[in-house]
Every structure is written in C-alpha cells, then in structure tokens.
C-alpha cells in the first residue's frame, strides 16, 4: 500500500463551505498537514519546477497516522428479515453470465455466515463449477458441485434446492446448471444431488448477498452478469425451475403462484430491469426485500433475452434485466475524516492543496476554491476539467518501468503509480479484472495521478505530464504574467450553468477538457453566444459525452460507443448510459461536434512528441494582426515541456462540415508531425479514404484559430494538448506566450 495517501469529499468549494480530508497512513509517526496554493506542479528541472505558496489554515498541524483500508468489489445487500421461519425446504434460482469462472470461489446468491457455518450459498466453486453449500451453525457444513466447469461468457440457468421430507427423513441438496447457448462440441449442462444428514439454519441474522459472500470484509465477489435472482420456499424439480426462469418477468409472480400448493412459496424475486438508474434492487414478491447495490456494479447491460431489436434499455427494459458485477468495482472508499477546512470568507479563488508529510513521505490533495455565486473576484476564469480528471483517475498505463523510476528519482517526482497500486480502483481507460471496460468513475477515492509531480508518460522528451500537473503550466503562466484568475470546475458548471460564468470577460480551458455533460456544454455555448470570450487552450476537448449519477455524488459514466479513439469498446446493445438513459459515445455522434463550440475538433493523435505551427497569411489581416503584436516569426512554438513542441500528442483542426464558423481566421497550422501520428477513427471511412476526401497527411494537424461570436464575443482555439507546455519557455518570453497574452489582454480590455 502507498504509505501516505488521501482524498477529499469534494473537489470544489466556495468561501464559508467545508471540505473534509480523509487520510490513510501506515507510518508510526504522526503526519503534518498544511495548506498550500499550487502554482506549478511540473517536477522537470528544465521547467518552472514544483512551486507552492504556504498559507495559514485552521487545519495546520500534526495528526495521528492510521491505516484506512479499501474494499473493492461490487455486490447487492438485502438486509436480514425473518422470512425463512418454517422453511425447511427452499429453492434458489438465477440466470448468470460468468466472466471469470476459473478465478476461485465466487458468491452468486448467499445467505451464509462463514464464521459459524450456517445458512445457504449458491456459488461458483474453486474448480469453476456451480456448487451449493449449506450449514446448520452446529459444526455441520456440506457442499455439492455439478463437477462441470462453467464456460466463460455464456448464459446459464442455475439453481440450488434443499428438500426435507420429515416423513421419510430424506434430506437432499441439489444443484444444476443449464447453458442457454449450445457449444455444439460440448454440453456444459449438469446437475448433482447428495443426501444430507442435517437441516441448514436459514435464519442466521445475516444479510443476503448477491454476487458475493458475507464476512468482514465481504469476499468472494462474482465477476459477470446476474439476472433475476429468486429465492423460494419449498424444493422444486428441474422442470418447474426451468418453467419459472423461462417465464417473462411481468408474468412471473402468477406463474409461481400456480405451481405447487404452497401459498407462501415466494420469498423474493428480484427484477434488475427496474430502477436501472438507481442503486436499489427491487423485489417483486410479497416480502418486498429490496436491496442496495454496493460499489456501483454496471447497469443498463444486456440480459440473457436481449434480442438485438432495441439498443436502448429505456425502450425494452425487460431485455436489460441483468447487472454486471466486478471484483474490482469501487464507488466510495468510505474513509473517516481526519481533518476539515472551512474556507475563509476572504480566500481568493484558486488552486490549492492540503500538503501532507510524514518523515520522508509526502502527499498532496488538490482542491479548487471557487468564488461565491454571483461574486467573481477576477475578469478571468479558468475552467478546471474535473470531469476529465475523474474519468482518467488512476489511469494505469503499463509504463512503470526502469525509465519511469529513474526519472521519478532524479526529479523527485511521485514514485507511486496505478500500475503498481490498483487497490484504489483504476480509470475508465482501463479494464476490469474480467476484461470488460470500466465505464464508471468516482472521485470518492484517492486519485494518485491528480497530483503535482506525477509523470504520466516518461518515454519521450519533455516533462511527460498530463491532466492536473500539465494544467499547472497554465496556472504558472497566468501568475508570471500578473493575471489574477478565478477557477470554476466542470462539476460547478454542470450544476449551476451559464450564470456561473456569465460575468467573466474571458473563460480559459486547460490542456485537455475531453469529457462533458450536456449541461456543461450548454453553459459554454450560452457563454460564447452571449458575448463571452472563450479560449480553448488544449486539444481533444469536448469529445466524449458523459452522464452524472442521479443519486450519488461525484460519480460519472462513459459509454465508449461506436467511433472514436477508444481504450475499450462498449458491448453491442450497451451504448446508452445507465445513469440517465442518454446515448453515450462521442459528442460528434450526438450531433454536437466540438467544431460548433470552439471551431476545431479532434483530428489526429500520436505519441507525446511535439512540433511547431507555421503562420498563415490570414494572421496578417488587420482584423487579427493584433494577436501577433511583438511576434515577427512565422514558426511558432518549436519548443516546450510537453513533447518539445507546442503542437503535439492530440491535435484538433478546422472542419466546416462539422460546424466550424465561416468567419473563422485560421492563423496557423502545425506541420512536420512524425509518422506515428494517425487520423482518428471517426474520420476514416476505408483503409484508403476518409470523411473529408483529402489526403490523411493534410488532416493531421493542429489549427490556431480566432473568430468573433454574436453579441461581441470571440473564440480563440489552439488545437493541441501540448500548447500550454510551451508558455514558460525562455522565462515566459516567447511567441506562444505573447500570442496567448495578447488575446487575454484584448478580452479583458487592457
């Protein structure tokens, strides 16, 4: 575990609001905490370096070290109720789609106390076969297995029954599995029954779990989909069980009621097609044993009966009656608060952090102070891309090697990476342990790459920074230029809309504002169309559509649907967000390409290597010549801390067909990119043609543009992630710095 690490309960806070910090330290000494204002987070000795200003704060002081654990893995918990009284026989049924059946024991439907060995559990056993387990709490425990391995990613009807005939004193424990799709070469269906000499104790007082087994911590998490779990009073035979499971959900209760003579046969029937946007599972039965989902398993996924006729779960919820559980899901670490901070009334908006130190080990937890609503403190607003920070949170890149360690050591940079520490949950650019893409992300956990000094990509020349530490290049430049600025986060913009930024003379993005909700895009659109000056100082922005959870704070979802540069691809039928039912994927495929907002959009991507821009004749037009005041060069930005050039890594260009305004001035375009740069997927039609009908090489470029918008506003865009990494070159005296400053000065009226 990382020796000292923490997180806060929120990322953005206004004066008079409280922010809480949660820390885990496995050190024996107390740790010290202090408040710092973050100026620069680049550890590269060739740059500005890590610069912070220490400030007085109410939380400054020492705190006792304590270790706080993280429990990964999703499941459903149904609180104990005394519904098994008198149930000497029972049946447990489900439809499952196991994704790692050979990974060890995994709970499917369990009400089993592992410590006193009492209750029942339908599980996958250590050999990858379906098994049933019972215990009486008096030392008697037994398990029966089908002995037939479950296939990976195949739907099964599975069941477990215990029958007790008091007249004959016969006690039988049975399990069975039936694949819904034949292999043609091998049948993985099987069943097994054994005689038992005891009666299980079902009213143990513990909760019933779906997709895990009880304990402290909860363990044996199931990987895969589970659909319509059922628990019945009485033992039913195979034919009856299959009749029940093959019945439509809307008629299931009636079907069960007509089977047998037990009027209280139904203990619980959970319908996962209900409340897909929420965190509760709904029991259709008379006992109303609704349950709570823990650690955000994936919803809005196709079930065993998905026909392919409908792609949106809202239109055919009965075909989306499954939940995909993972043993590495995470929502909230649930740590206790170690200290808190109420932001003073007079604290200026900006980028801050709680800086922690214990011996030689350090940690910093960034947060952002926004102004009071309607009371901006500056003419300039920097939009902090917290959506992107969260979606990339703990991105394991697989590059923690000797090159990384040597650079981190020499630069005194962050030594810990998600590659070696996946215990805090990974990013939406990674896969779950079962190979499915991670589509949910939460900020209620440590995000180790959202730290000053964190190196993302050490393989190429330059600092190798992305996201928060790369964005500090802009913060440091604004400071050096003498510009006061406020900060507003994506989350703030989503919640409060256009009014939050309406009074600012200019709004700046940072290097990579990739993820946005409809609400945040609407706010920026309204700002631009109502006289605002918008400066897009990055690349690959406004690219993916995301959804915010309607019940849980700080949780976002991305569905990597058709098209786009994707770390993984969503499964067929799973392109719609479970949080709000909207179509996922690119904003371009949702009818809102970034060209409509900022004039340029994602065009090409390569390694973290940069090059320069070459000025166009347009840049000398009298309407825009002021942008190049004190800039005589035609070559712009052939320097920088990110890839050694201002135009690099991910590039955006003008495209009139996608909404670039016709009044745009294309001021400069990048050239001479390496052969590793490729056109993005959504631009390609075949292996020899693209959407624009131009040579691919002509479309692999970043454009610097400027255009005026209605009501006296304007947009300035640079189309490159690495642009801000060039601002500090030559002690901030360079053409990239001058151009950027000229645009800001015009916007604020200086």
C-alpha positions as a printed Julia matrix, in Angstrom:
750×3 Matrix{Float64}:
   0.0     0.0     0.0
   1.06    3.59   -0.53
   2.41    4.77    2.85
   0.6     8.14    2.9
  -2.39    8.92    0.69
  -5.75   10.62    0.9
  -8.69   12.28   -0.79
 -11.28   14.95   -0.07
 -15.05   14.7    -0.01
 -15.31   17.27   -2.81
 -13.04   18.9    -5.37
 -14.65   22.35   -5.49
 -15.56   24.51   -2.54
 -16.67   28.14   -2.06
 -15.99   30.51    0.84
 -17.75   29.51    4.09
 -18.1    25.92    2.83
 -16.37   22.96    4.48
 -14.16   20.4     2.78
 -13.19   17.17    4.54
  -9.91   15.3     4.09
  -9.59   11.55    4.56
  -6.1    10.15    5.01
  -4.54    6.71    5.28
  -1.03    6.44    6.73
   0.73    3.22    7.62
   3.56    5.13    9.29
   4.27    5.01   13.02
   4.81    8.75   13.32
   2.13   11.46   13.12
   1.89   13.3     9.82
   1.89   17.07    9.36
  -0.71   18.91    7.28
  -0.6    22.41    5.85
  -2.37   24.49    3.23
  -0.58   25.47    0.01
  -1.56   27.39   -3.08
  -0.49   25.42   -6.15
   1.45   27.46   -8.68
   3.36   24.83  -10.69
   3.29   21.05  -10.49
   5.93   20.11  -13.06
   8.94   18.36  -11.46
  11.06   18.78  -14.61
  14.22   20.7   -13.6
  14.27   22.27  -17.09
  10.99   24.0   -16.34
   9.5    26.08  -13.56
   9.63   23.18  -11.1
   7.15   22.46   -8.35
   6.14   25.77   -6.82
   3.73   26.25   -3.96
   2.91   29.05   -1.56
   2.3    28.02    2.03
  -0.68   29.73    3.65
  -2.09   29.78    7.17
  -5.05   27.47    7.71
  -7.13   26.21   10.59
  -6.09   22.62    9.92
  -2.33   23.22   10.01
  -0.8    20.8    12.49
   0.0    17.16   13.23
  -2.39   14.23   13.07
  -2.02   10.63   14.21
  -1.28    8.15   11.46
  -3.83    5.44   10.89
  -4.31    2.95    8.11
  -7.68    3.06    6.33
  -8.42    0.1     4.07
 -10.11   -0.05    0.67
 -12.62   -2.79   -0.1
 -13.05   -3.3    -3.82
 -15.81   -5.37   -5.38
 -19.5    -4.8    -6.09
 -22.47   -6.75   -4.82
 -26.06   -6.34   -3.67
 -27.01   -6.42    0.01
 -30.5    -7.34    1.21
 -30.98   -6.62    4.89
 -31.95   -9.59    7.04
 -35.63  -10.16    7.64
 -37.24  -13.11    9.35
 -38.79  -14.55    6.19
 -37.38  -18.08    6.43
 -39.29  -19.16    9.52
 -40.79  -22.54    8.87
 -38.92  -23.01    5.61
 -37.41  -26.46    5.91
 -37.02  -26.71    2.13
 -36.0   -23.99   -0.31
 -35.01  -23.25   -3.9
 -32.54  -20.65   -5.18
 -32.56  -19.74   -8.88
 -30.7   -17.27  -11.11
 -29.51  -16.7   -14.64
 -25.8   -15.93  -14.79
 -23.12  -14.96  -17.29
 -19.78  -15.74  -15.6
 -16.76  -13.86  -16.92
 -14.01  -15.38  -14.73
 -15.4   -18.73  -13.56
 -11.9   -20.12  -13.05
 -10.78  -17.34  -10.7
 -11.8   -19.08   -7.48
 -14.88  -19.25   -5.3
 -17.49  -16.61   -6.12
 -20.82  -15.99   -4.46
 -23.98  -15.84   -6.58
 -26.81  -15.79   -4.02
 -25.64  -16.25   -0.47
 -27.12  -16.02    2.99
 -24.27  -17.78    4.65
 -22.31  -16.99    7.8
 -18.77  -18.16    7.06
 -17.73  -17.98   10.72
 -20.38  -20.19   12.28
 -21.01  -22.12    9.04
 -24.72  -21.51    8.84
 -27.14  -20.69    6.0
 -27.06  -21.35    2.27
 -24.91  -20.23   -0.64
 -25.16  -20.76   -4.38
 -21.63  -20.23   -5.65
 -19.01  -20.97   -8.25
 -16.55  -23.29   -6.56
 -12.75  -23.34   -6.65
 -12.82  -25.56   -9.75
 -15.07  -23.23  -11.77
 -18.2   -25.34  -11.34
 -21.58  -24.44   -9.91
 -21.95  -25.51   -6.3
 -24.42  -25.29   -3.42
 -23.4   -25.0     0.21
 -25.36  -25.26    3.46
 -24.57  -25.28    7.16
 -26.52  -25.62   10.38
 -24.35  -23.46   12.66
 -23.59  -26.52   14.83
 -20.47  -27.66   13.05
 -22.21  -29.34   10.12
 -21.4   -28.0     6.66
 -21.55  -29.56    3.22
 -21.1   -28.53   -0.4
 -22.24  -30.19   -3.6
 -20.82  -29.35   -7.04
 -22.04  -30.15  -10.52
 -18.47  -31.12  -11.38
 -18.89  -29.46  -14.77
 -16.93  -26.28  -15.46
 -18.88  -23.22  -16.49
 -17.91  -21.68  -19.82
 -16.63  -18.14  -19.83
 -19.14  -15.58  -21.11
 -22.03  -17.95  -21.61
 -25.52  -17.58  -20.17
 -26.72  -20.26  -17.75
 -29.83  -21.07  -15.8
 -28.52  -22.14  -12.4
 -30.28  -23.43   -9.32
 -29.91  -24.98   -5.92
 -32.55  -26.83   -3.93
 -32.75  -28.33   -0.49
 -35.61  -30.71    0.18
 -36.56  -32.12    3.54
 -39.23  -34.81    3.83
 -39.95  -35.21    7.52
 -41.95  -38.37    6.93
 -39.14  -40.22    5.21
 -36.41  -38.21    6.93
 -34.88  -37.68    3.48
 -32.78  -34.59    3.04
 -31.45  -33.84   -0.43
 -29.18  -30.97   -1.55
 -29.13  -30.43   -5.32
 -27.52  -28.02   -7.81
 -27.94  -27.66  -11.55
 -26.71  -25.6   -14.48
 -28.1   -25.38  -18.0
 -26.37  -23.35  -20.76
 -28.67  -21.2   -22.86
 -26.38  -21.43  -25.86
 -25.02  -24.77  -27.03
 -21.38  -25.2   -27.96
 -22.11  -27.98  -30.47
 -18.93  -29.7   -29.31
 -19.58  -29.98  -25.6
 -22.55  -29.64  -23.29
 -21.76  -27.85  -20.02
 -25.14  -28.64  -18.52
 -25.03  -30.73  -15.38
 -26.76  -31.42  -12.09
 -25.85  -33.24   -8.91
 -27.69  -34.29   -5.77
 -26.45  -35.63   -2.45
 -28.08  -36.81    0.73
 -27.62  -34.65    3.81
 -27.93  -35.58    7.47
 -28.82  -32.15    8.85
 -31.15  -29.24    8.24
 -29.49  -25.87    7.47
 -30.12  -22.91    9.73
 -31.57  -20.22    7.45
 -32.47  -17.55    9.97
 -28.9   -16.7    10.89
 -29.5   -12.97   11.2
 -27.01  -12.08    8.47
 -27.86  -10.22    5.3
 -28.42  -11.9     1.97
 -25.78  -11.0    -0.61
 -25.93  -11.26   -4.37
 -22.57  -11.53   -6.19
 -20.51  -12.03   -3.02
 -20.31  -13.91    0.29
 -20.7   -12.38    3.71
 -17.83  -11.59    6.03
 -15.64   -8.73    7.18
 -14.69   -7.71    4.64
 -17.23   -9.05    2.18
 -15.39  -11.55   -0.01
 -15.6   -13.97   -2.92
 -17.0   -11.42   -5.35
 -18.66  -12.66   -8.53
 -17.42  -11.46  -11.91
 -20.09  -11.33  -14.58
 -23.77  -10.68  -15.06
 -26.56  -11.9   -12.83
 -30.19  -11.76  -13.86
 -33.4   -12.22  -11.89
 -32.31  -13.96   -8.68
 -35.14  -15.86   -7.0
 -35.5   -17.49   -3.58
 -38.49  -19.77   -3.0
 -39.96  -21.6    -0.04
 -40.03  -25.26   -0.99
 -37.97  -27.55   -3.17
 -38.9   -27.57   -6.87
 -37.8   -30.02   -9.54
 -35.73  -29.18  -12.63
 -38.68  -28.83  -15.0
 -40.51  -26.46  -12.67
 -37.38  -24.39  -12.12
 -36.84  -24.0   -15.86
 -40.51  -23.12  -16.35
 -40.13  -20.37  -13.76
 -36.91  -19.0   -15.21
 -38.21  -19.1   -18.77
 -41.3   -17.1   -17.88
 -41.46  -13.37  -18.71
 -40.87  -11.18  -15.69
 -44.25   -9.45  -15.98
 -45.98  -12.82  -15.53
 -43.51  -14.48  -13.2
 -45.41  -13.98   -9.95
 -48.52  -15.53  -11.48
 -46.52  -18.47  -12.83
 -45.02  -19.2    -9.42
 -48.42  -18.85   -7.74
 -49.88  -21.57   -9.96
 -47.09  -24.03   -9.2
 -47.41  -26.29   -6.18
 -49.71  -25.85   -3.24
 -47.66  -23.5    -1.06
 -49.33  -20.07   -0.92
 -46.14  -18.64    0.61
 -43.77  -20.05   -1.97
 -42.26  -16.7    -2.92
 -39.58  -15.42   -0.57
 -38.04  -12.97   -3.08
 -37.98  -12.3    -6.82
 -35.57   -9.5    -7.72
 -36.18   -7.73  -11.02
 -32.99   -5.95  -12.13
 -34.77   -4.36  -15.1
 -36.41   -1.95  -12.66
 -34.75    1.21  -11.33
 -31.79    0.91  -13.71
 -30.72    4.49  -12.98
 -30.65    3.89   -9.24
 -28.81    1.92   -6.57
 -31.69   -0.18   -5.28
 -32.75   -3.61   -6.49
 -36.48   -4.24   -6.44
 -38.18   -7.36   -5.09
 -41.45   -8.18   -6.86
 -42.51  -10.59   -4.16
 -44.83  -10.01   -1.2
 -41.96   -9.56    1.29
 -40.58   -6.53   -0.56
 -36.98   -7.49    0.15
 -35.5    -4.61   -1.78
 -31.73   -4.41   -1.63
 -28.9    -1.91   -2.02
 -26.14   -2.09   -4.6
 -22.66   -1.6    -3.19
 -19.68   -0.23   -5.14
 -21.55    0.5    -8.36
 -21.85   -2.62  -10.48
 -22.67   -1.84  -14.09
 -26.31   -1.47  -15.03
 -28.03   -0.9   -18.36
 -26.42   -4.08  -19.71
 -27.98   -6.68  -21.94
 -29.67   -9.68  -20.39
 -29.97  -13.3   -21.5
 -33.07  -12.47  -23.56
 -31.63   -9.48  -25.43
 -32.95   -9.73  -28.99
 -30.87   -7.01  -30.62
 -34.07   -5.31  -31.77
 -33.63   -2.45  -29.3
 -30.34   -0.77  -28.43
 -31.68    1.48  -25.67
 -32.6    -0.06  -22.34
 -35.34    2.54  -21.83
 -37.23    1.13  -24.81
 -37.04   -2.52  -23.77
 -36.1    -2.7   -20.07
 -37.21   -6.31  -19.9
 -34.23   -7.18  -22.13
 -31.82   -5.37  -19.81
 -32.64   -7.25  -16.63
 -29.02   -8.03  -15.73
 -26.37   -6.36  -13.6
 -22.65   -6.78  -14.35
 -20.7    -7.22  -11.12
 -16.91   -6.94  -10.82
 -14.49   -7.83   -8.06
 -12.68   -4.5    -8.56
 -15.6    -2.08   -8.68
 -15.35    0.94   -6.38
 -17.55    3.9    -5.52
 -16.53    5.34   -2.17
 -13.58    4.22   -0.07
 -15.68    5.24    2.9
 -12.75    6.53    4.92
 -13.27    8.52    8.07
 -12.43   12.23    8.07
  -9.07   13.15    9.59
  -9.39   16.92    9.36
 -11.57   19.52    7.67
 -11.27   23.07    6.44
 -13.92   25.76    6.27
 -12.88   28.16    3.51
 -12.45   31.68    4.9
 -14.7    34.45    3.68
 -11.82   36.36    2.1
  -9.99   33.45    0.48
  -9.28   34.1    -3.19
 -10.48   31.69   -5.8
  -7.66   29.46   -6.97
  -5.9    26.09   -6.95
  -4.96   24.79   -3.51
  -3.9    21.6    -1.79
  -3.57   20.03    1.6
   0.14   19.17    1.71
   0.92   16.2     4.0
   4.29   14.99    5.24
   5.3    12.06    7.42
   9.03   11.6     7.74
  10.36   11.42    4.19
   6.95   10.6     2.68
   4.77   13.35    1.2
   1.27   13.6    -0.23
  -0.83   16.46   -1.57
  -4.6    16.54   -2.03
  -5.62   19.26   -4.52
  -8.87   21.17   -4.35
 -10.32   24.24   -6.02
 -11.79   27.3    -4.35
 -14.44   28.99   -6.46
 -15.92   32.44   -5.78
 -19.23   32.94   -4.08
 -22.12   32.67   -6.54
 -22.51   35.93   -8.43
 -19.37   37.46   -6.89
 -16.46   36.9    -9.29
 -13.1    38.03   -7.98
 -11.37   38.42  -11.38
 -12.08   39.13  -15.03
 -10.51   35.79  -15.98
 -11.99   32.38  -15.25
 -10.11   29.1   -15.71
 -12.42   26.14  -16.24
 -10.91   23.21  -14.34
 -11.66   19.91  -16.15
 -12.62   17.85  -13.12
 -14.79   15.59  -15.29
 -11.66   14.62  -17.21
  -9.58   14.31  -14.02
 -12.14   11.89  -12.57
 -12.6     9.82  -15.73
  -8.81    9.48  -16.03
  -8.4     8.97  -12.28
  -5.8     6.27  -11.58
  -5.08    5.57  -15.23
  -2.76    2.55  -15.31
  -0.67    2.97  -18.46
   1.59   -0.06  -18.06
   4.75    2.04  -18.27
   6.05    1.94  -14.71
   9.46    0.65  -15.68
  13.11    1.47  -15.02
  12.85    4.58  -17.21
   9.97    5.82  -15.09
  11.65    5.01  -11.79
  14.92    6.64  -12.79
  13.21    9.85  -13.9
  10.99    9.98  -10.82
  14.03    9.52   -8.61
  16.17   12.16  -10.34
  13.33   14.7   -10.46
  11.99   13.87   -7.0
   8.67   13.16   -8.67
   5.8    10.97   -7.48
   7.1     7.39   -7.15
   3.7     5.66   -6.93
   1.61    4.78   -9.98
  -1.69    2.98  -10.64
   0.27    0.26  -12.46
   1.63   -0.92   -9.14
  -1.24    0.25   -6.94
  -4.61   -0.74   -8.41
  -6.1    -1.03   -4.93
  -7.85    2.34   -5.21
  -9.67    1.37   -8.4
  -8.5     2.15  -11.92
  -9.71    4.59  -14.57
 -12.2     4.43  -17.41
  -9.15    3.91  -19.64
  -8.58    0.53  -18.05
 -10.29   -2.83  -17.96
 -11.89   -4.64  -15.09
 -10.2    -7.84  -14.0
 -12.66   -9.8   -16.17
 -11.7    -7.88  -19.34
 -14.75   -5.6   -19.51
 -14.2    -1.87  -19.87
 -14.52    0.36  -16.79
 -17.37    2.78  -17.51
 -17.96    4.37  -14.08
 -15.6     6.72  -12.25
 -15.83    8.27   -8.8
 -13.88   10.99   -7.01
 -14.57    9.47   -3.57
 -11.16    7.78   -3.52
  -7.51    8.74   -3.89
  -6.62    9.69   -7.48
  -2.86    9.35   -7.47
  -2.35   10.88  -10.94
  -4.15   14.08   -9.88
  -1.05   15.26   -8.06
   1.77   17.7    -8.64
   4.87   15.79   -9.69
   3.02   12.86  -11.26
   4.63   11.76  -14.53
   2.26   10.05  -16.97
   4.48    9.34  -19.96
   8.25    9.22  -19.32
   9.2     7.58  -22.61
   9.55   10.77  -24.64
  11.47   14.02  -24.3
   9.97   16.67  -22.06
   8.1    16.51  -18.8
   5.7    13.72  -19.74
   2.8    15.31  -17.87
  -0.92   15.04  -18.45
  -4.04   16.48  -16.83
  -3.63   18.22  -13.47
   0.17   18.59  -13.37
   0.18   19.59  -17.06
  -2.57   22.15  -16.41
  -0.37   23.85  -13.84
   1.71   25.12  -16.78
  -1.22   27.47  -17.43
  -1.61   28.41  -13.75
   2.11   29.26  -13.5
   1.96   31.32  -16.71
  -1.02   33.35  -15.51
   0.86   34.04  -12.3
   4.0    35.09  -14.18
   2.01   37.4   -16.45
   0.4    39.07  -13.45
  -3.12   37.88  -14.25
  -5.48   37.27  -11.36
  -7.9    34.48  -12.13
 -10.81   32.6   -10.65
 -11.41   28.88  -11.06
 -14.67   27.09  -11.76
 -14.86   23.32  -12.18
 -16.79   21.26  -14.73
 -18.91   19.96  -11.87
 -19.78   23.51  -10.81
 -20.72   24.38  -14.39
 -22.9    21.29  -14.7
 -24.8    22.14  -11.52
 -25.15   25.92  -11.86
 -24.97   26.56  -15.59
 -24.29   29.7   -17.63
 -24.97   32.12  -14.78
 -21.84   30.9   -13.03
 -19.54   32.22  -15.8
 -21.76   34.89  -17.36
 -19.93   37.88  -15.83
 -16.38   36.83  -16.75
 -14.72   38.7   -19.58
 -12.85   35.57  -20.65
 -13.04   31.86  -19.86
  -9.97   29.7   -20.44
  -9.86   25.94  -20.72
  -6.81   23.98  -19.72
  -4.93   21.39  -21.78
  -7.47   18.6   -22.15
 -11.17   19.25  -21.41
 -12.21   15.96  -23.01
 -15.36   14.97  -21.09
 -18.54   16.96  -20.75
 -22.19   16.62  -19.86
 -24.98   18.24  -21.81
 -25.37   20.8   -19.04
 -21.73   21.89  -19.07
 -21.7    22.13  -22.87
 -24.91   24.15  -22.83
 -23.39   26.6   -20.35
 -20.3    27.14  -22.52
 -22.44   27.53  -25.63
 -24.6    30.13  -23.9
 -21.5    31.96  -22.7
 -20.0    32.08  -26.18
 -23.23   33.22  -27.83
 -23.9    35.94  -25.26
 -20.75   37.96  -25.68
 -18.26   35.81  -23.8
 -14.64   35.32  -24.85
 -13.75   31.64  -24.85
 -10.13   30.49  -25.08
  -9.67   26.78  -25.78
  -6.03   26.19  -24.87
  -5.86   22.44  -25.36
  -6.65   19.54  -27.63
  -9.12   16.65  -27.9
 -11.67   18.69  -25.99
 -15.46   18.33  -25.74
 -15.09   14.81  -27.16
 -16.96   12.26  -25.05
 -20.45   12.62  -23.66
 -20.78   11.56  -20.03
 -23.63   11.2   -17.56
 -23.79   12.15  -13.89
 -25.33    9.75  -11.41
 -28.71   10.99  -10.24
 -28.35    9.75   -6.65
 -24.65    9.51   -5.84
 -22.31   12.47   -5.6
 -19.2    12.74   -7.77
 -19.86    9.69   -9.99
 -19.78    9.81  -13.79
 -20.3     7.36  -16.62
 -18.89    6.99  -20.12
 -20.09    4.5   -22.71
 -17.47    4.11  -25.43
 -19.95    3.55  -28.21
 -19.33    3.42  -31.94
 -16.44    5.54  -33.17
 -13.69    7.47  -31.5
 -10.23    6.76  -30.16
 -11.26    4.22  -27.53
  -9.41    2.43  -24.76
 -12.14   -0.22  -24.98
 -15.36   -0.66  -26.9
 -18.79   -0.91  -25.33
 -20.59   -4.2   -25.9
 -23.38   -4.29  -28.5
 -26.59   -3.01  -27.0
 -24.77   -1.19  -24.19
 -24.23    2.24  -25.74
 -26.76    4.08  -23.58
 -25.82    5.48  -20.18
 -27.39    3.69  -17.26
 -27.33    6.89  -15.16
 -29.73    8.87  -17.34
 -30.63    6.77  -20.38
 -28.91    9.04  -22.91
 -26.88    7.77  -25.84
 -23.18    7.63  -25.0
 -20.08    7.93  -27.12
 -18.76   10.97  -28.93
 -20.47   14.35  -28.77
 -19.9    14.36  -32.51
 -22.23   11.35  -32.82
 -24.71   13.1   -30.55
 -24.98   15.96  -33.03
 -22.68   18.36  -31.15
 -19.18   18.19  -32.65
 -16.63   20.38  -30.87
 -16.21   22.48  -34.03
 -19.62   24.02  -33.27
 -18.4    25.26  -29.88
 -14.72   26.11  -30.37
 -14.18   25.93  -34.13
 -11.82   22.93  -34.08
 -12.21   19.26  -33.22
 -10.11   16.17  -32.65
  -8.39   15.1   -35.85
  -5.21   13.14  -35.13
  -3.21   11.53  -32.37
   0.36   10.36  -31.96
   2.97    9.8   -29.31
   3.91   12.54  -26.89
   6.07   14.32  -29.45
   5.52   17.91  -30.48
   6.32   20.12  -33.39
   5.64   23.73  -34.38
   2.95   25.83  -36.06
   3.51   27.81  -39.23
   1.65   31.12  -39.55
  -0.83   31.64  -42.38
  -1.21   34.81  -44.37
  -4.57   35.2   -42.6
  -2.68   36.1   -39.45
  -1.62   39.41  -41.01
  -5.2    40.51  -41.69
  -5.88   43.78  -39.91
  -8.79   42.2   -38.03
  -6.49   39.73  -36.27
  -2.99   41.17  -36.65
  -3.16   42.4   -33.03
  -2.92   38.78  -31.92
   0.66   38.75  -33.23
   1.81   42.02  -31.73
   5.54   41.7   -30.98
   5.66   38.39  -32.86
   7.67   38.5   -36.06
   8.35   34.79  -36.55
   6.45   32.54  -38.92
   7.45   29.46  -36.92
   5.59   29.3   -33.61
   6.2    27.04  -30.65
   9.15   24.94  -31.8
   9.9    24.42  -28.09
   8.11   23.29  -24.97
   7.97   20.99  -21.97
   5.39   18.6   -23.46
   6.98   16.72  -26.33
   9.33   19.64  -27.05
   6.79   21.46  -29.22
   3.57   23.44  -28.89
   1.69   21.25  -31.38
   1.67   17.66  -30.27
   0.15   14.49  -28.9
  -3.52   15.13  -29.73
  -4.47   17.6   -32.46
  -7.66   19.47  -33.39
  -8.39   21.11  -36.73
 -10.96   23.18  -38.55
 -13.77   21.32  -40.33
 -16.54   23.41  -41.89
 -18.69   20.34  -42.5
 -18.75   19.74  -38.74
 -19.64   23.28  -37.77
 -16.55   25.49  -37.88
 -17.96   29.01  -38.42
 -17.35   30.52  -41.86
 -15.99   33.72  -40.36
 -13.06   31.9   -38.8
  -9.48   33.09  -39.23
  -7.09   30.16  -39.42
  -3.99   31.84  -38.05
  -1.51   28.98  -38.03
  -1.33   25.23  -38.59
   1.11   22.63  -37.37
   3.29   20.63  -39.73
   6.07   18.06  -39.83
   4.44   15.56  -37.46
   6.09   12.16  -37.06
   4.81    9.09  -38.86
   3.3     7.76  -35.63
   0.5    10.35  -35.86
  -2.67    8.87  -37.3
  -6.1    10.15  -38.28
  -8.74    9.44  -35.64
 -11.15    6.58  -36.33
 -14.25    8.7   -36.81
 -12.54   10.47  -39.72
 -11.78    7.22  -41.58
 -14.15    5.5   -43.98
 -11.99    2.78  -45.51
  -8.31    1.96  -45.47
  -7.8     4.39  -48.36
 -10.44    7.08  -47.81
 -11.62    9.48  -45.13
 -14.64   11.68  -44.48
 -13.01   14.85  -45.78
 -11.8    13.37  -49.04
  -8.35   14.9   -48.53
  -5.03   13.12  -48.06
  -4.66   11.9   -44.5
  -1.45   13.86  -44.12
  -3.33   17.12  -44.71
  -5.76   16.32  -41.91
  -3.07   15.51  -39.36
  -2.6    18.97  -37.99
  -3.47   21.41  -35.22
  -5.03   24.76  -36.17
  -4.79   28.01  -34.22
  -7.96   29.95  -34.96
  -9.89   33.04  -33.98
 -13.41   34.15  -34.77
 -15.97   36.55  -33.44
 -19.26   35.37  -31.98
 -22.64   37.11  -31.58
 -23.0    39.97  -29.13
 -19.35   40.97  -29.15
 -17.68   37.75  -28.03
 -14.91   35.71  -29.61
 -13.32   32.24  -29.64
  -9.59   31.55  -29.72
  -8.53   27.91  -30.07
  -5.11   26.29  -30.37
  -5.98   22.66  -31.15
  -3.14   20.99  -29.23
  -2.73   19.33  -25.86
   0.92   20.36  -25.61
   0.34   24.09  -26.27
   0.44   25.21  -22.61
   3.69   23.36  -22.11
   5.37   25.99  -24.3
   4.22   29.04  -22.33
   7.14   29.1   -19.89
   9.95   28.75  -22.45
  12.73   31.34  -22.13
  11.32   32.6   -18.85
   7.92   33.21  -20.48
   9.41   35.4   -23.21
   8.37   33.57  -26.38
   5.88   33.75  -29.24
   3.37   31.29  -27.74
   3.3    33.31  -24.52
   2.91   36.61  -26.36
   0.1    35.41  -28.61
  -1.83   33.99  -25.67
  -1.32   37.12  -23.61
  -2.41   39.38  -26.48
  -5.72   37.51  -26.74
  -6.33   37.72  -23.0
  -5.48   41.43  -22.85
  -7.92   42.16  -25.69
 -10.64   40.12  -23.94
 -10.29   41.9   -20.59
  -9.97   45.31  -22.22
  -6.34   46.11  -21.35
